[in-house]
Structures are given as C-alpha cells and as structure tokens.
Amino acid sequence: MSSSTVVIVGAKRTPIGSFNGAFAALTSPNLGATAIRAALARQASCPVRWVETVQAFAARGVTRAFECGPGRVLTGLGKRIAPAIEGQALDDGDAIAAALAALAGDATGER
C-alpha cells in the first residue's frame, strides 16, 4: 500500500433529489446535518471492532494513524495492538499542524 492510498472504512448513502417531495424543504446543510446525527447515533449504539480494525491496518502496511478529537484512548489502544503503527492524537491545533507537517515530509521522503 503506497503512502497515497486512501482506504474507506465505512460509507453510507445520504438522501439526494426530490424523493417525492419529502426533502423539498430541506437545504443541503440540513440534509448533511441529519446524516451526521444519524451516523453519530449508529456509532454510539453499535459494537466496535477496534482490535480487528487495527490488526487489519497493520496487515495492510499502515504505518501511521491519527485520532481526531479530545482524548488519546484509541491511540493508546492502537499502540498495544500494533506497536509498529505510529499513533498520534490530534486534540488541538498544534497537533493538527504537526501532523500535516509530518505528512508533507512523508510525501517528500523527509520523514
């Protein structure tokens, strides 16, 4: 897997079009917000297969993973599951800037 490979780990369809007028009164941002709320509700109520996910990342050659949001729980779990994957929590603007710089360095071979 190259450094430019994108892996989609999940996808859902969102409503588009008129659908017999059911969505006529909703703007695109409102439709998007509805889809985001539904995705968050599913995430909170469905089991998570984190160990298998991290193991699959490692098996496919992933070397770096980012955790977005407050906290570092998933980064810590990932380190225990697959120590070869470098985990980084992006919990503030400085961490995001550092991650972007690191990714830019990867793209130029200056890691």
Order of alpha helices (4+ residues) and beta strands (2+ residues): alpha-alpha-beta-alpha-beta-alpha
